[in-house]
Amino acid sequence: MTGCTKPIAQRPLPARWGWLLVLLAVAQYQAQAQDATPAPPAVPDSVNNQLTARHVRVPGSTFYVRPAAGYGPEESLNGLAKPGGALLEVMRVPGANFLKVRQLIVQQYLAERGARVHTQRELTFNGYPAVFGAGESLEPGQNLMVLAFGDTATIALVFGLYPDQDAAAETELREMLLGGWYDPRGQVPPLELAPFVISLAGTPYRLQQVQPDEKRYVFGASPAAAADSFATRFTVQVLSPTAPAQARQHLQALAQAATTPGATLQSQERQLPATGGWNYEVRGTSTWRGRRYSFYQAIKTDEEATLILHGVAFQAPLATPAPRTGTTSKGKPVAKPPVAPPDPVAGFERVAATLRMKR
């Protein structure tokens, strides 16, 4: 039996054929993997969803989705995110007429800026005229899908961003978008609508008041903190990008405005490390209406805004504290030293460390 007449299984293969078989095996594996990933759901002419127990509200909105596994709230935006880069974000544009722009809304985010639109289709979404589009994102290596709907008074936009070639994420996001439910009368907690992120975990502080004209947010430990001049509280104010020197003047003006004329105002300032911006803090003491208080101020800047945090903690009025008594092992009462209250200035500093603009 010569080499030419040997069965194929017995013939030695050229080296390049071995590589060819490897490539064929890889291609077959990829094809099987693609077959295992369900195709994205088709865009129907009409979507009429009902709110179920599986639906959760997307933070910062009144849009509800059935989140796929792995998606959780993303504090730096009004949406949900999954490790690996996929995310869902909701944006509402009040006072806008959707009917006038529905033909252009998807192009604004995809085609008009050079990205290629793969699909665009008009539909009815839970009774609202809507349009769904998908294509390449402006972010390299990312794809974007957009569900836009509304009426003559508002526009709602739901975005799904995912890595290119991630078919599983594409399917998950499309199912969440098209399976969503919108509550036009729902209320969003004001802090979720703030343009910044701040962590209040482990603190007694809650948002008590929003002063929209000055873009100032008042945080206190009780509902009366916003109106009580002597309550321990802090405010966060959002300014347009401000030069460091001007921002420092703003801090000084806040401290001087809360200082009784003729009283001593003492402060220490320092610049803190920052990435892509400017970070500055001030600690001090002053007197207001006969009460001494400590204050903490912080400045955080980036290319989008300047954030000003200003916290005050007044000392209690002078009084003779009643001694705390206990019992010794022999049953005789003994005075207990008073328990030192938490340092509110240290609390302000911890909160300030979490403060940043949403992306």
C-alpha positions in Angstrom: 0.0 0.0 0.0 1.6 3.2 -1.1 1.3 6.5 0.5 -1.1 7.7 -2.2 -3.5 4.8 -1.7 -3.4 4.8 2.2 -6.8 5.7 3.8 -6.9 9.4 4.6 -6.9 8.6 8.3 -3.5 7.0 7.9 -1.8 9.7 5.8 0.4 12.2 7.5 -1.2 15.7 7.1 0.9 18.7 6.0 1.5 21.2 8.8 -0.7 23.8 7.3 -3.6 21.4 7.2 -3.3 21.0 11.0 -3.7 24.7 11.4 -6.7 24.6 9.0 -8.4 22.0 11.2 -7.8 24.1 14.3 -9.4 27.1 12.6 -12.3 25.0 11.5 -12.8 23.7 15.0 -12.7 27.3 16.4 -15.2 28.5 13.7 -17.5 25.6 14.6 -17.3 26.4 18.3 -18.1 30.1 17.7 -21.1 29.1 15.5 -22.4 26.8 18.3 -21.9 29.6 20.8 -23.8 32.0 18.6 -26.6 29.4 18.2 -26.7 29.1 22.0 -27.3 32.8 22.4 -31.0 33.6 21.7 -31.5 36.2 18.9 -32.7 39.6 20.0 -36.5 39.9 20.0 -38.0 41.4 17.0 -39.5 44.9 17.3 -43.2 44.6 17.2 -45.7 47.1 15.8 -47.3 47.5 19.3 -46.1 46.8 22.8 -48.6 46.6 25.7 -47.0 45.6 28.9 -48.4 45.2 32.4 -46.5 46.0 35.6 -45.5 42.8 37.3 -43.8 41.8 40.5 -40.6 41.3 38.6 -40.5 44.8 37.3 -38.2 47.3 39.2 -38.1 51.0 38.9 -35.0 52.3 37.2 -33.3 54.8 39.6 -34.0 58.5 38.6 -37.0 57.6 36.6 -40.5 56.1 36.6 -39.6 53.6 34.0 -39.8 49.9 35.1 -37.9 47.0 33.7 -37.5 43.3 34.4 -33.8 43.3 34.9 -31.7 40.5 33.5 -29.3 38.6 35.7 -26.3 40.7 36.8 -27.9 44.2 36.3 -28.0 46.4 39.3 -28.4 50.2 40.1 -25.6 52.4 38.9 -25.3 55.4 41.1 -23.4 57.5 38.7 -26.3 57.6 36.2 -30.1 57.1 36.1 -29.9 53.4 35.2 -28.8 49.9 35.6 -25.4 48.4 34.8 -23.8 45.0 34.5 -20.1 44.2 35.0 -18.5 44.0 31.5 -19.8 47.3 30.2 -23.5 46.8 29.4 -25.8 49.4 30.9 -29.4 50.8 30.6 -30.1 54.5 31.2 -33.3 56.5 31.2 -33.7 60.2 30.5 -36.8 62.4 30.5 -37.1 65.6 28.6 -40.1 67.6 29.9 -41.7 70.3 27.9 -40.7 68.7 24.6 -43.1 67.6 21.8 -42.2 64.0 20.8 -44.5 64.1 17.8 -42.4 66.8 16.2 -39.1 65.0 16.5 -39.9 61.3 16.4 -38.5 60.9 12.9 -35.1 62.5 14.0 -34.7 61.3 17.6 -32.7 58.2 16.8 -30.6 59.9 14.2 -29.6 62.5 16.8 -27.9 59.9 18.8 -26.6 57.7 16.0 -26.7 58.6 12.4 -26.3 62.4 12.5 -22.9 62.1 14.0 -21.5 59.5 11.6 -22.5 56.3 13.3 -24.4 53.7 11.2 -28.0 53.0 12.0 -28.8 49.3 11.7 -32.5 49.4 12.5 -35.1 52.1 13.1 -38.8 51.4 13.5 -41.9 53.2 14.6 -44.2 51.5 17.0 -46.7 52.1 19.8 -45.3 51.6 23.3 -47.9 51.2 26.1 -50.2 53.6 24.3 -47.5 56.1 23.4 -46.2 56.8 19.9 -42.6 55.5 19.9 -39.5 54.7 17.8 -36.9 52.1 18.4 -33.4 52.4 16.8 -30.1 50.6 17.1 -26.6 51.1 15.7 -23.1 52.0 16.4 -22.4 54.1 19.5 -20.2 57.2 19.4 -18.0 55.3 22.0 -15.5 53.1 20.2 -16.3 49.4 20.4 -19.8 50.0 21.7 -23.3 49.6 20.2 -26.3 51.6 21.2 -30.1 51.0 21.1 -32.7 53.7 21.8 -36.3 53.5 22.7 -38.0 56.9 22.5 -41.6 57.6 23.3 -43.8 60.5 24.5 -46.6 62.9 23.6 -46.9 66.6 23.0 -45.6 67.5 26.4 -42.7 65.2 27.2 -40.1 62.8 25.7 -38.8 59.7 27.4 -35.5 58.1 26.2 -34.3 54.7 27.2 -30.8 53.8 26.1 -29.1 50.4 26.0 -25.3 50.5 25.6 -23.3 47.3 25.2 -19.9 46.1 23.8 -19.7 45.3 20.1 -20.2 41.6 19.4 -21.8 41.0 22.8 -24.9 39.2 21.5 -26.1 38.2 24.9 -26.0 41.8 26.2 -27.8 42.9 23.1 -30.6 40.4 23.7 -30.9 41.3 27.4 -31.1 45.0 26.8 -33.6 44.7 24.0 -35.8 42.5 26.2 -35.6 45.0 29.0 -36.4 48.0 26.8 -39.3 46.4 25.0 -40.5 44.7 28.1 -40.6 47.9 30.1 -43.5 49.8 31.7 -43.8 53.6 32.2 -45.7 55.4 35.0 -46.4 58.9 33.8 -47.8 60.0 37.2 -45.0 58.4 39.3 -42.8 60.5 41.6 -39.0 60.3 41.7 -37.1 60.9 45.0 -35.5 64.4 44.6 -32.0 63.1 45.4 -32.1 60.7 42.5 -32.6 63.7 40.2 -29.7 65.6 41.6 -26.8 66.0 39.1 -24.3 64.6 41.7 -23.7 61.4 43.6 -23.4 61.4 47.4 -23.4 58.5 49.9 -25.4 59.0 53.2 -24.9 55.4 54.3 -24.1 55.2 58.1 -25.1 58.9 58.7 -28.3 60.4 60.1 -28.5 62.8 57.2 -31.3 62.9 54.7 -32.2 65.3 52.0 -34.6 67.8 53.6 -35.0 70.6 51.0 -34.1 71.5 47.4 -33.6 75.2 46.5 -33.8 74.9 42.7 -33.1 78.6 42.0 -29.6 78.4 43.6 -29.2 74.6 42.8 -28.7 74.0 46.6 -29.6 70.8 48.4 -30.0 70.9 52.2 -29.3 67.8 54.2 -30.1 67.3 57.9 -30.8 64.8 60.6 -34.4 65.9 61.1 -37.1 67.5 58.9 -36.7 70.8 60.9 -33.0 71.1 59.9 -33.7 73.2 56.9 -35.5 75.9 58.9 -33.6 75.6 62.2 -30.7 78.0 62.2 -28.8 76.0 64.9 -29.4 72.5 63.5 -26.5 70.4 62.4 -26.7 70.2 58.7 -24.8 70.6 55.4 -25.6 71.9 52.0 -24.4 70.9 48.5 -24.5 73.6 45.8 -23.9 73.0 42.1 -22.1 75.8 40.3 -20.9 76.0 36.7 -17.2 75.3 36.3 -15.5 77.8 38.5 -11.9 78.9 38.8 -10.2 77.7 42.1 -9.7 81.3 43.4 -13.3 82.2 42.7 -14.5 79.0 44.4 -12.5 79.8 47.5 -14.0 83.3 47.7 -17.4 81.6 47.6 -16.5 79.5 50.6 -15.3 82.6 52.5 -18.5 84.4 51.8 -20.5 81.4 53.2 -18.5 81.5 56.4 -18.6 85.2 56.8 -22.4 85.3 56.2 -22.8 83.0 59.2 -20.5 85.0 61.5 -21.8 87.6 63.9 -20.1 91.0 63.1 -17.1 91.4 65.3 -16.8 87.7 66.2 -13.6 85.7 65.5 -13.6 83.4 62.5 -10.8 80.9 62.4 -10.1 78.5 59.6 -7.5 76.1 58.2 -7.3 75.3 54.5 -5.6 72.7 52.4 -5.6 71.3 48.9 -6.4 67.6 48.5 -5.2 65.2 45.8 -7.6 65.0 42.9 -7.8 63.2 39.6 -9.0 65.4 36.6 -10.1 68.3 38.7 -9.5 70.3 41.9 -10.2 69.3 45.5 -10.0 71.7 48.4 -11.2 71.7 52.0 -11.6 74.3 54.9 -12.2 73.6 58.6 -13.0 76.3 61.0 -14.9 77.8 63.9 -17.0 80.9 64.3 -19.9 82.4 66.3 -23.4 83.1 65.2 -26.1 84.7 67.4 -24.0 83.9 70.5 -23.5 80.3 69.7 -20.1 78.8 68.8 -20.0 76.4 65.9 -17.6 74.3 63.8 -17.8 74.2 60.1 -16.4 72.1 57.2 -16.3 73.1 53.6 -15.2 71.3 50.5 -14.8 72.2 46.8 -14.8 69.6 44.0 -14.4 70.6 40.4 -14.3 68.8 37.1 -15.0 69.8 33.5 -18.8 69.8 34.0 -19.4 71.6 37.3 -18.1 72.8 40.7 -19.6 71.3 43.8 -19.6 73.2 47.1 -20.3 71.4 50.4 -20.8 73.5 53.5 -21.5 71.8 56.8 -22.2 73.5 60.2 -22.4 72.0 63.7 -23.4 74.3 66.6 -22.3 73.7 70.2 -25.1 73.0 72.7 -26.1 76.0 74.9 -24.1 76.3 78.1 -25.7 74.3 80.9 -24.7 72.3 83.8 -25.1 68.6 82.8 -26.7 66.3 85.3 -24.2 63.6 86.3 -25.0 60.1 85.1 -25.1 57.6 87.9 -24.6 53.9 88.0 -24.1 51.2 90.7 -20.8 49.8 92.0 -20.3 46.2 92.9 -21.1 47.1 96.5 -24.4 48.7 95.4 -23.2 52.3 95.9 -24.0 54.9 93.2 -21.1 56.2 91.2 -21.0 59.0 88.6 -20.5 57.9 85.0 -18.5 60.1 82.6 -20.6 61.6 79.8 -20.5 59.8 76.5 -18.8 61.9 73.8 -21.2 62.6 70.9 -20.0 61.7 67.4 -17.8 64.4 65.7 -20.1 66.0 63.1 -17.2 67.6 61.3 -15.6 64.2 60.7 -19.0 63.1 59.4 -19.1 66.0 56.9 -15.6 65.0 55.7 -16.7 61.3 55.2 -19.7 62.5 53.2 -17.6 64.9 51.1 -15.3 62.1 50.2 -18.1 60.4 48.3 -19.4 63.6 46.5 -18.9 63.7 42.8 -20.9 64.6 39.6 -22.8 62.0 37.8 -21.3 61.0 34.5 
